[in-house]
């Protein structure tokens, strides 16, 4: 890259860097962008790797700690990302400026366009990162639900002295209506079913039977009503004590 575009106008991040680090803040930013532009590769636009000694030799700041603090500031702002690691005895620095490809000169810009979209633009990068973030959030939610389902299944096995292993119907119940139902809701339905002598003795006494999708909501309504009745009796029998769900479940032991 022979040169790169410079945007004019107020830049809050650069202003903040100047208020924290004096003129060293903006100077390190632009000097780093200049170094990256000089070593720009269309195969990996906006990404550069140097040994720390080589990178530091381009800068006038003698303090390694100060230089790294400035770089960490821009990294925290997601303006100029940096990472450090060791390769043998050499300390390395990796740099990533997502906007550098968008600031490229005309020649470099044409070279990038010749790749027919193989190089990720800033807009594409943001879309990809949003998609990855959503996928990661979904994955973590899935793990959380699976752990909750396992807790419920373990409790069911303990109370019925069974060895059920199928988590699928419990997970489905917890996911109904975009995660509307909670572990407490499933425990309420479980409480209702394992107190039904006919159900416990029938072939339907298994996770699929208890959390059947078509009957879960009606069972939940019935469970809540019976739980409310037990709470009211508990209030009458024990003075001011109101039974909690834990108290109710404990009665089954």
N, C-alpha and C positions, 0 to 999 in steps of 0.2 A: 504494500500500500504506500503510495507516494505522499498522500496527505489525507486528512479526515476532516469532516465538517465540524464546525464549532457553533453550537447553538447559543444565541444571544438571549438576554432577558434574565430575570432573577432566578437563581437556582438555590432553593432553600437548603439542600443538602450541602452544597459547597459553602454557603454562608455559615451553616452550623459548624462545618469542619474548620472554617477560619476562626470562628469564635472560640473553638476549643484548642486549636493547635497553631493559631496565628497563620501567617502566610504559608507555612509548611503544609497545611491541610490541602488547599487547592493545588499547590505546586506538586505535591506527591501524586495527586489524582491525575493531573494533566501529563506529568512526566511518565507515569505508568502507562497511560493510554498511548502516549507517543512511542514508548518502547514496544508495546504490544502491536501497534500499527506497523512499526518497522519490521517485525517478525511475523506479520499477519499471513495466515495460510487459509486459502479458500476452503480446504477440506475440513478445517476446524475453526471457523470464523469466531473471533472473540475469545479464543482460548489459547493460552500460552503457558509454557513451562520453562523455568530457568533454574540454575543453581542459585542459591541465595547470594553467594559471593558475586556472581555476575550481575544479578539484579541490583544488589546494593551499590555496585560500582557506578551505576547510572545516576545515582542520587547524591545530592550534596549533604544529606543528613548523616552524620557520623554515628549517631546513637541507634543501635539496632533495635532497642526497646521502643524508642520513639517512632521509628519508621514502621515497626510492626503494629504499634497501637493505632497509627493513622490508617494503615491498611485494614485493621480489624474494624475500625469505625465505618469505613465504606462497605465492608462486608456485611456488617449489621444492618446497614441501610439498603442492602441488596442492589447497590449501585456498581460495586466492583468487588466481586467475590475472590477470596484468596484462601489457600490452604497450604499447609506445610508438612513435610515428611522427610524421612532420611532414606537415602540410597547409598548404602555402604557408609562412607565417612562424609558424604556430601549432603548438606541440607538443601532440600528442593522447595520451590514455591510454584504453585499452580495458580493461574489467574483466569478469571472469566468475566468478560464485560459483555453482557447480553446486547447492549446497544451499539457496540462497535461496528458490526456488519451494516447497520442502518446508517452509519456516519461515513461509510467508505467513499473514496473518490470514484469518479465515473468509470474509470478503467476497471477497478476492482469490482465495482457494482455490476458491470457487464459480465465479468468472469463468474460472479456469483450466480447471475441469472442464467448463464449457460449450463449450470448444473441441473436446470429444469426442476427446481424445487427440492433437490436433494439436500440442500443446505437449509437448516431451520431458521426462519425469520423470527423476529421478536414476537410477532403476533402468534406464530405457530408454537413458539416456546411457551408462551403464557397459556395457550390452549392445552398444550401437552401437560404442563405442570398442574393445571386445574384438574385435568382428567386423572392424572396420577394421584393427586391429593384426594379426590373423591373416591378413587379406588382403594386407597390406603385407609380412608375413614370407614368405608364399607367393610374392608377386611377386618379392621379392629372391632367394629360393631359385631361382625359375625363371630369373632373369637369370644367376645363378651357374652353373647347370647348362648353360644355352645357351652361355655363354662356354667352359666346359669342353669341351662337345661340339665347338665350333668349333676349339679347340686340337687335339683328337683328329683331326678331319677334315682340318685343315691338315697334320698329321703324316702321315696316311694318303696324302693327295695327293702330298706330297713324296716319300714312299718308293716309291709306285707310279707316279709321274709321271702322275697323273690330275687331273681337274678336277671331282671330285664336289662337289655343293652341298647335298645333302639331309641336314639335321641330325636329322630326325625319329627315325630308328631309334637313333641314338646317345643322344639325349635320353631315349627310352623305356627304353634299357638302364640309364642312370644313375638313372632313377626307379623301376626295378623293386624290388618289396618295400620301398616307402617309403624310397628312397634308400640301400638296403643296399650297392649296388655303387659303386665309386669309379672315378676316372680310371685308376688303376693297373690295375683289373680289365679295363677296356675296352682298355687298351694290351696287356694279356696276351692277350686274345682276338685282337686285331689282329695281334699278333706271330705267333700260331699260324696264322692264316689266310693272311697274306701270305708265309709260308714253305711253303705248300701249293701246289706247282706246278700241280696240276690246278685248284684253286680259282681261282688268279690268272688262269688261261687260260680259265676258264669264264664264262658269262653271269651267274653269281651273285656275281662279284667287284665288289660295290658295297656302300655302307653298309647297305642293307637286308639283303643276303645275309650280311654279316659279323655284324651284330647282330640277326639274326632272333630274335624273342622266345622262340620255342619251343626254340631250340638254344643260346641264350647260356650257360646254366648248365653244360651238358655241355661246351661248348667251353672254358669257363673252367676246368673241372676238368682237361681235357686240356692246356690251356696251362700251368697251374700245374705239372703233372707234367713237361712238357718243359722248362720253365724250371728246375725243380729239377734235372733231369738235366744241363742246361748248367752250372748253378752247381757241381754236384759235379765235373764234368769240369774246370771252371775252377779249382776248389780243388786238384785233382790236378795239373793242368798248370802252375799258377803258384805252387806252394808254399802260402803261407798266404792268398793273395788269394781272396776270394769275390766272384764277379761280382754286381753289382747289376742291377736292371732296366735302368738307363741303359746299362750295359756291354753287356747283351744286345741292346738296341735299336740300339746303335751298330754292332753287327756287321752290321746290315742295310744300312748306308749304302754 
